[in-house]
Amino acid sequence: MGDQLRFDGQTVVVTGAGGGLGKAYATFFGSRGANIVVNDLGGSFKGEGKSTKAADVVVDEIKSKGGKAVANYDSVENGDAIIETAIKNFGRIDVLINNAGILRDVSFKNMTDADWDLIMKVHVKGAYKCARAAWPHFRKQKYGRLISTASAAGLFGSFGQCNYSAAKLSQVGFTETLAKEGAKYNILCNTIAPIAASRMTSTVMPPDVLENLKPDWVVPLVAVLAHSSNTSETGGIFEVGGGHVAKLRWERAKGALLRADDSLTPGAILSKWENVRDFSQPEHASGVADFLDLLEQAQKLPRNPPGEKIDFKGKVVLITGAGGGLGRAYALQFGKLEAKVVVNDLVNPDTVVQEIQKTGGEAVGNKASAEDGDAVVKGAIDAYGRVDIVINNAGILRDKAFANMEDKQFDQVLAVHLRGTYKVTKAAWPYFLKQKYGRVVNTTSTSGIYGNFGQANYAAAKCGILGFSRALAREGAKYNIYVNTIAPNAGTNMTRSIMPEEMVQAFKPDYVAPLVLLLCSDKVPDPPTGQLFEVGCGWQTQTRWQRTGGHGFPVDVSLTPEEVLKVWDRIVNFDDGRADHPESGQDGLKSIMANFENRASGSSDGNSGDSEYLQAIEKAKQAKAEGTPFNYDEKDVILYNLGVGAKRTDLPLVYENHDAFSVLPTFGVIPPFNATAPFSLSDLVPNFSPMMLLHGEQYLELRQFPVPTEAQLVSYPHLVEVVDKGNAGIVVTGSVTKDARTGNEVFYNESTVFIRGAGGFGGAKKGASRGAATAVHKPPQRAPDAVVEERTTEEQAAVYRLSGDRNPLHIDPEFSKVGGFKTPILHGLCFFGISGKHVLQTYGMFRNIKVRFAGTVLPGQTLRTEMWKEGRTVVFQTKVVETGKLCIAGAGAELVEEAKGKL
């Protein structure tokens, strides 16, 4: 116990601590002697509602184990009240973990201002308010530890999460700034990007993956960073989950340096593009480059060759904040290259418009705030009928040391920079989508990327813009909409307040504009979107993430902070040859999911372990499920039928007013699909890993005819058996589905999963016989009695998942690649439904159906169901025509009656 990291006498505030990661933090720190403030509003993961129960339950748990804890039910927007709870009850605050969060996932075209604002309110403003309230106490006691929560969505951008990606990356710039301001006061601030099971991730990750993403894997890293023994790690960014921990930092290329004069053109940069992205001699900076030195070098170079000619004839360019500085430089250069320029500025756009017109260019002024994006874009549409390029450049500064920052200063900067960028882009997006063309250049800052003293507001806004841009780039790519981000260095009226006048004069905006024009052109090199560039004084370079190889801990051994400390040097080592450069959330997930197979031992060790698993199995068999409701109506019936291949001409399957309207019997697998089981697979077999799990067999029994086309059901999963195959484990889960109103049974399902590497625990070697549920159907040695072929559609997996399948393996190409599939694959229960439909349409209604899954199916492939009628049983198998391989084998369906009937 002497070497244990303790927090005795310290006070830890955890926001969003009613469940998931927050609860894990609270209970851990409570167990290590800290006083805990358990903050939770008690709302849903979407930010709806409130309740005191979530926080109270955690407080009671901590107290029941001898710990000290109090509850706080305030929204994080009321950070003052949360911190006051700590001071009032415990007299101090030592650690703040900003963990509270919500999701509002929606594609950008459908995103509402409410979706945007609520995410910002909780993640960005909430984190600021709590940190700002804690800061005076940290400074006064010359001690504080702050943990901010980012995410992979923030680091890399995530489709359908522009709001969340913006909010989460804003935490990086915000926290890097606090790290710089807090260092001399012994206030250390770090950011984590955790992947863990929670109310939020349960909506986007399958249960088998969530099983190995327990919050317990994240807590030890946070404990190390938050402990008093950490005296140097600050401003760090860590990726953590599933037993794997790694550190990230920014890496910028050597870059291309060109003469800084009027020969610096987009074409000149294009001719040097390989240098822009040359990472052979990278720099790992913590702040802005030495632009004075770069400018001095650039002025010694010969004039730049003209390079390829680039023009913007016929293109309409909208530039915010274009009345001066950078925006003006962009506008003038676009005007020279034949673009139609919309000069937006809240104060005076007309002077720049006149400058463009004097040189023969086309331009109109637009006097509106970037926060009123609709009015800004309307100016372009009214003048020219379209918009092709948007450059979000408008900005303000409200610099102030964090200890003296007022809410108004934080809010104003976020509103103009981050919300303004969102609003203008959102207003332009429908036009981009309609014309299948758009170019967006957004403006971040080195203050956002690296943090900067006195600019916590500005850094949060600017880093948020980068997160927004990266997510938006993913959504726009297939529509020929490219989104890139620049961190410019230039002397402007805005920077005049923080730069000497001679630097303002020397760092001309004209030296930034050519890269912006190149990124907006049709000549932008691959990859054309989602990139980050630092630019100024004739120098342009790409900046990206670098990540350590990190360390993976065995997932079958509980992780402690002390174990993390032992390998700290390995976790933070960028120079051992294992570092990589992640570009997407899946790049992060690869390391974490690969670690699922990292185990301290290959099998159970000795009789004690075996006995534990056998006891757990018997206990699980006795456990009773609470019951998971499932309500459906005619719309859900039609959606399922379409998901398994029904056509618009199959009126009994797609038209609710048809006399024979019905649901396909295989719909019976849907109600228990997401039902909560009263046991965990990891407790039943050793070495459990969702990566080693295969859905082996499915049995469905219909206990009510006809299947109702609308109902309120409840499913009760239970453990049927666990079989020990030596090198594998087999787990069979049964589920009874009942009518909630009558209590009558409607469906019975058995699902068999095969888990490689999970045997050898002394269990039964052979499964029990359960009649039709375990029957093996061998096709007769003759040609099939009937054959049905059906081509699946490219959208089959996308439609089927709307019936309850939320596994990204079946929709997200990046996720499917992690699983070894080039494209998302069809859910097994989808082609199970298609095969069942073939049996039904050929031989009539069946009372039960049993299949063994034998292979994968890609959307668009053709399925061939071969059937043999043996009395009341139809034996069948299904092949993928394009490959000739079986996807369903040894299957059989017991007919309700022998007479053939068609749907």
Summary of the structure (lengths in Angstrom):
residues: 903
radius of gyration: 30.3
end to end distance: 70.4
largest distance: 94.8
contacts: 3389
relative contact order: 0.08
helix: 39%
strand: 21%
